[in-house]
Amino acid sequence: MSSVQTSSGSVTQWARPGDINAGFAFLLDCVVNLFVLSGLLMAFDFPTTIILSHIIPGALVGIVVGNILNVRMAKKIARETNNPDLTAMPLGLDMPTTFGFTLAVLIPVFTMLKNDPDIGGVEEAAKLAWYVGMGGTIWMGIIKFGLSFFSQTLRRIVPLSALLGSMVGIAIVWLGAEAILGVFSIPEVGLISLAVMVYALIAGHKLPGAMPGAVVAILLGTIVFYLFGELDLINGYARPAVSGLGFIMPMPSMGGVEALFGRSLNYMAIIVPFALLIAASTVNVCAGANVLGDKLKPDQLMRADAAATIIGALFGSVVQTTPYFGHATYKRMGARTAYVQGVIAVLAIGGIFGIISFLINVLPGAAIRPVLIVVACDIVRVTFMSVKAEFAPAVSFAMIPAILNYSHTKVSELFGHVGAGLGKMQAAASSSVEAAQIVAVEAQAFLPDAWLHSYALLGAMSRGYILTGLLWAAVVAYVISGKHRYASATLMLSAVLALFGVIHSVLPTSSIYLPWAIETSDPYLATLPYHLAAGYALASLTIMAFHLFGGVEESGQDSAEDNDEGQGAEA
């Protein structure tokens, strides 16, 4: 076990038993997101040669670089603060970007180009789409680096309930609900894995022989998957292809740099909001770590994340990295920094020899998704232990936009499949691709206007959901603590952001826009930004009027820092 001298002269042991369990859990967390990324691309017939030889290795490079930087940062801060129990911040692929950027940019570009007779085939279309993805990811890293210089200011003025509350929303839907669906996709496999993780990782009971819970859970789930599958007891079972092994050295590609000021610029309205959301998310994660006693700094974390995102993209990645919410879980397991160092080694070696790609092919998703549920539970636990009871409504407000985002995503998937299905029927009948596209687009003609407007509003409320949750929770926390000027200013800021689509974008691409230049034929969508902005502005003026004429005094200083920390903040 390695050790290091602290500033006070004590020796800190970096490798402890808790690092083993946390290491396996963190590794599986990384594999889940790589699994999702490759699965999404393969579902749209993106060539596996590019996925397994370039995109996945590039993503691994970014993850490894980011975690190396985070380990160095953790050791330095541990010495400075004399904290031998400091847990390094884990870093991996961002799940919302994996879904959103892939579906909003990469797949549409690939689909458009492969139908262009001038491009030269599917492989060339995929390569150009890959370049656009790399260029967009580089832009995200550049934007996050610029935002890092304002992170400390954001942490000082935003209430803790807002920072942690938006984390809870993501945890409940994208880590919790989405993972539960994966678990129940093959319940015989998913539930046995989940049961072991609840027993060992959530409840904290020791397994026989002190075996690591994450490993036992995945192993049992995988055994059941193949045993039941070969006995024909799992619906739709197909023996996975044993492929991916081989020497794969990640190589830098200039394709992303070439696209940086080319096709990637066309998607800046999508790129900027994703970068903004992860910047805010990094501040949230850092606030959670601070609550647990790890005095990590958001500006340093953000710069390390920006570097990881850019370097990963230069080697082929198409998804930005992010500090993981699993920090609280891994700290509770007793991890320090060795768990991240171990994962770095496994990912580096496994990536070069194709072991990670092999695991993506052979491990059943239902067996590994319970790891995300464990992380979600710990985020909720830490938040409600750290925030005073009177500020719980602020946390609840922060969760709502994430729920709306998840609901809209699922409805959109269904709506899209229905339209596509009708289009295929028309194409089969008329042998006309143009007719199929017309039918797919006009499928909405069979739906009532009221439903379509509700669907459009749901979409607007779901876009920019991390930032929206943070703003809503901040307003509630400010009002509860009597800081009405802060609340009024936050509502007025929300009005401006809603007007230009930074939050509540009315466009399906989540793009920002000039409200008077929105390209839509729907009058409801064309005027919605003005209505949203007016609503926020009127609410802002109302709160300010109550402050000026209501006789309620503000409590404390005009700073929201630590104004809503509960007993858990002392833990």
N, C-alpha and C positions, 0 to 999 in steps of 0.2 A: 504494500500500500504506500502511496506517495504521501509526502508531507511537505509543509512549507512553513517558514518562520514568519510569524506575525510581527507587527510593529512593536508590540509589547513584549516580545521575546518568547511567547508561548508557541508551541508547535501544534499546527492544525493537521489532522489526519483527513485527507481528501477522499479516500475510498472507504466507505462504510457499508454494512450490510444493506441499508436502505437503498444504496445506489444500484444494487442488482435488480431489485423489483422495479424501481423507477426507470432503470435503463431499458428493461424489456417493454415496459408500458410506453415509454417515449418512442422506442423503435417502432412498435406496432402503430402508434399514432402517425408516425411519418409514412409508414407503409400504406395505411388506410388512405391517406390523401393522394399518394402516388397511384394507388389502385383506382381511386375515383377519377383522377386525371386521365389515365390511360384508358379506362373504361368508357369515359365520355367521348374521347376522340375515336376509339374503335367503333362505337355505336353509330358514328356518322361516316364509317368506312375510310377514316384517315389512315394512310399507309402505316403499317406496324414498323416498317424499317425506320421511318423517321421518329416514331414514338419511342421505340426501345433503343435505338442507336444514338439519338440526339437529344430529344426532349427530356426523357427520364434521366439520362446521365447529366445533362445540364442542370436539371432541378437538384440532383444530388450534390453537384458542385456548390450551388448556392447554399444549400442546407449545411454542408460541411463547413464552408467558409464562415457563414454566420455564427455557427455554434463555436467555432474556434475563437472568434472575436468575443463572444459572450462569456466563454470560459476565462479568457484573459481578463476581461472586465470584472468578472466575479471574484477572481483571486485578488485583484488589485483593491477592490472595494472591501473585501474581507479583511485585508491587512489594514486598510485605512480606518475601518470602523471596529477593528478587533472583534469580528464576528465569525468564530470558527464554524458556525452552523449555517452560514449563508448558502443558499441554493442557487446554482447558476440558472439563468433564464433560458429555457428551451426555445428553439426556433425551427420553423418548418414552413411548408407551403400553406398559404392562406386558403381556407376552404371556400368562403364566398367568392373570392376571385377565381378559384378553380372552376366553379360553376358559371359565374357571371361573365367573366372575360372570355372563357372558352365558348360559351353559347352566344354571346353578343358580338364577338369579333372573329375569333379563329374559325369557327364552323361556317358562319355566313360568308367570310372571305373565301374559304376553301370551296364552298358550294357554288359561289358566283364564278370563280375562276375555272373550276373544272368543267363548267358548261360553256366556257368561252373557247371557240375553235382556234383562236389565235395563241392560246397559252401552250398547247402541246401535250395535253394529257393530264391524268390524275396526279402522277408523281410531281410534275412541275407545278401544278396548282397547289399541291400540299406544301411544297417547298416555299413557294411565295407566301402562302398563308402563315407558315411557320416563321418566316422572316418578319411579317407584320406583327405576329405575336411577340417575338423577341424585341422588336423595336418598341412596342407598347410597354413591355415590361421594363426596359431600360428607362423609358420616360417615368414610369412609376417610381423607380429608384431615385432618379434625379429630383423629382418633386418631394419625395419623403426626406431627402437630405436637406433640401431648402427649408422644409417645415420643422426640422429638428431644432432649429435655432429659436423657435417659439414655444417649444414643448414645456419648459419650466414655467413660463407665464400661464399657459393653459392649466397646468396642475395647481398653480397657486389660487386661481380665481374660480375654478369649477368645483362644486361640492363633491365630496367623496361618493355620495349616493348616486350622483349622475355618472361618475366614472365607472363605478362598479356595477351600477344598474344596467347599463347598456351591454356590459359583459354577460350579465345573467340572461338577458334576452337572447343573445346569440347562443349561449350554452343550452337553453331550454329547447330551442327549435332546431338549430343546425347541428348541435352535438347530441342533444337528447332525443327529440322527436324523429329526426332523420335517421339516427342510429337505431332507434327502436324499430322503425320500419325495416331496416336491414336485418335486425335480429329475427323478426317474425317472418321474413321472407323464407327462411328455412328454420322453423321454430325448434325442430329437434336438435339442430346445431347451435343456433343462437342462444336459446334459453339455458342450455347447460353451461355454455361459456359465461353468460351473464350471471348465472347463479354462483359460479365460483368467484367471479369478480366482486359481486355484492358481499359474499362471505369474507373474502380475504382482503379486498382493497377498500371497500366502502365501510364495512363493519370493523375491519382491522383484526379479524381473528387469524391466528396462525394455522397454516396447513401442516399436516403431518410431515415431519422431517424438515420443517421450516422452508418448504419448497416455495419458490416465487409464484404468487397467485396469478399474475398475468401469463406466465409460461404455462402453468397447469391448465388455465382456462382455454388458451388457444390450442394446446395439444389435445385436450379432450374433445373440443369442438371439431377439430380437424379429423380426428379418428372417427368420430360419429359420422361426419360428412362422407368420408370415403367408404366406411363400412355400410351405412344405410344406402348410400348411392349405388354401390355394387350389388346390393341385394334388391335394388329397384324399389326402395321404400321412400325415395325423395322425388317429388314431382319435377320433371324437367331436368333430371340429373344428366350431366354429360361429363365424362372424364376429362379433366383439364389437360391441355397439351403440355407436355413436359418440355418447355422451350425457354430460351432466354440465357442459358448458361453459355459462357464463352468470354473471351477477352474483349472488353469494351473500354477503350481509353477515351475519356471525354476530350473533345477537341474544340478549341474556340472557333467561332464562326463569325464572319463579318457581315452576314446577311442582316442581322438586326441593326447594325450600324448603318447599313445602306438604306434600310427602311425607315430609319429614325426621322429623317426629314422628307420621306416619301409617303408611302401608303399609310404608315402608322399615324401620321399627323391628322389623317381623316377621322381618327377615333379618339382625339384628345378629349372630347366631351364625355367619353366613357372612361378614359384613363385617369383624368383628374379626380373624379369622385371616388374611384377605387383607392387612389393614393391617399386622398383626404381621410377616408374611412379607416385605413390601416394606421395612419398617423394618430388619429384619435384613439384607435384601439390600443396602440402601443402605450399611450399615456394611461389608459385604463388598466392595462396589465401591470404596468409599473406601480400604479397606485395600490393594486392588490398585493404586490410583493412588499411594498413599504408597510402595509398594514401588518404583514406577517413578520416584520422585523428586518427584512432584506432591503437595505437602503440603496437600491439600484436607481440609476438616473435616467429619466426618459429621453433626454437628448442623446446620451451615449448609446442607449438601446436603439434609438431611431436611426442613428448614423450607421451602426453595425448592420441593422436590417437593410438600410438603403444599399450599403456595399454588397451585402449578400444577394440582394435582388439584381443589382447591375451585373455582378460577376456571373451569377447563374445564367442570366440572359445572354451574356457574351459566349457562354458555352452551350446554349441551346434551349434554356428554359423559357417557358411562355406563361409562367405564373409567378407573381411576386411572393416573397417570403414574409413572415410575420412572427413576432414573439408569441409563443403559445400560452393559452390560458391554463395549460396543465401545470404551470409552476406551483400552484397551491397544492395540487394532488401530489406532486413529486416531493414537495417539502414535507407534507404530512407522512409520506413513506419513509422519511429520514434521509433523503438524498442531499448531496452537497454538489460537487462538480464532477466527480468521477462518472456519474451516470451519463452526462453529456459527452464526456471524453470517450466512454465506451461506445456510445452510439456513433460518434464521429468515426471511430476506427471501423466499426461494422459497415457503416454506409460507404466509407471510402473503399474498403477492400471488396465489400459485396457489390458495389457499383462497377468496379473495374472488371470483376470476374463474372458479372451478370447474375449474381446471386439475388440481388434485389428484384430484378426483372423476373427471375425464376419464382421468387416468393409471391410476387403479384399474380403470377399465373396459377400457382398451386394452393395458396391459402384461401379458404372460403371466406368471403366477406362477412357472412353472418357470424363467424367465430371471432373476428377481430374488431367488429364495430362496438361491442360492449366497452372497449377501452374509452371510447368517446363519451359514453354514458357516465362512466366513473369520473371523468374530468368535469362533465356538466354538473354532477352532484357536488363536487368540491367547490366549484365556483359559486353555486347557490349557498352552500354552507358558509364559506368565507364572507360573502357579501352580507348575509343577515346576521352574522356574528359581529361584523365590523361597523354596522350602521345602527344608530340609535333607533328605537322602535318608532318614535314620532316621524322619522324620515322614511319609513317603509313605503308610504304612498309614492314618494319620489322614485324609489326603485321600481315599483309597479308600473309607473308611467314609462320608465325607460325600457321596460320589456315589451310594451305594446307594439311599437313599430316593427320589431323583429318577428313577432307573431303575424302581423299583417304581411310582411315580406314573404314569409314561409307560405302563408295561405295563397298569396297571389302567384307564387312560383308554381305551386301544385295545380291551381286552377288553370294557369297559362299552359302548363304541359298538357292538360286534358283538352283544353280549347284548341291548342295547336294540332294535336293528334286527330281530333275530330275533323278539323278543316283539311288536314293532309289526307285523311281517309276518304273524304268526299271528293277531293281532287283526284285521287287515284281511281276511284270509281268512274269519274267522268272521263279520265284519260283512257281507261279500258274500253269505255263505250265509244269514244270518238277518235281515239288514237291521236289526240291533240294535246301537247304539253301546255299550250297557251290556254286551252279550255280548262284544263285541270287547275291551273293557277288562278283563273277567274273564279272557279267554283270554290277553291280553298279560301280565297279572300272574301268572297261573298257569303260564306257560311254564316256569318253574323247576321245576315238579312233575316234568318229564321228566328232570331232572338229579339225579345222586346227591347225597346229603347231604354227603358228604366234599368233593365239588367245590364245593358252595355255601359250605361253611365256609371252604375255602381261598380262594375268591373274596372272601368277607367279610373275611378276614384280610388279603388283599392290599389291599383297599380301605382298611382301617384303617391299614395300614402306609404307605400312599401319601399320606394326608391330613396336612397340615401338614409337608410333606416338606422344605421349606427349613430350618425350625426344627429338625426331627428330625435332618437331616444335620449341622447346626451342633453340636447337642448330642452326637451320636455321635462326631464328629471331635474335639470338645473333650475328651471322656472319654479317648479313645485318646492324644491328645497329652499330656494331663496324666499319664497312667500312664507313657508313654515317658519323660517328663522327670522322673519321680519326685514329681510334685505330687499325691500320693494324696488329700489332703484336698479339693483342688479336684475331683478325679475323683469322689470319693464324694458331694460336694455336688451336682455336676451330675447324677449318676444319681438322687439323691433329688428334685431339681427335676423331672427327667423323669418320675418316678413321679407327682408331683402333676399335671403337665400332661397326662399320659396318662389319669389318673383322670377329669379333667373334659373331655376331648376336645379340648384345645388342640392336642395332637398325637395321632395315631392315633384320630381320631374314628370311632366305629362307625356314624355316620349318613351316608347317601349325600350329604347336603347339606353335609358337613364342619362341621356345627354343633357348638358347645360345649354342655355340658349338665351337669345334676346327675346323677351315675351312678345314684342310686336312683330317678330319675324319667324314665328313658329310655323313650320310647314305641316299643316294639317287641314283637312276639309271638314273636320268635326267642330262646330261652333262651341260645343261644350268644352272640349279640350283647349281650344284657342283662348277662351276667357278664364279657364280655371286658375291659372297662375295669378291673375289679378284678384280673384275672389279669395284665394288662399292668403295672399299678401295682405289684403285688406282686413281679413279676419285676425291675423296676427297683430297688425298695427292697432286695430281697435282694442284688442285685449291688452296690448302694451299701454295704451293711453288710459284704459280703465284702471289698471293696477297703479299707474302713476297718480291718477286722480285720487284713489283711495289713500295713497301715501301722503299726498299733499293736504287732503281735507278730512281724512278719516281719523286722524289723531292717534294712529298706531306708531309707536316708536320702533326704530330699527334696533336689533339686539347686537351688541358687539361692534367690531370694526367692519368697514366695508371690504372685507375679505372673507371668502367662503371657505378658505383652507381650514380643514379639520372641524368645520362647524357642525358636522353631523356624524363624527366618529363615535362608535359605541364601545362597549367594553372589549370587544374583540380586537380593537386597535392596539390594545396594550399587550396582546398575546405575543 
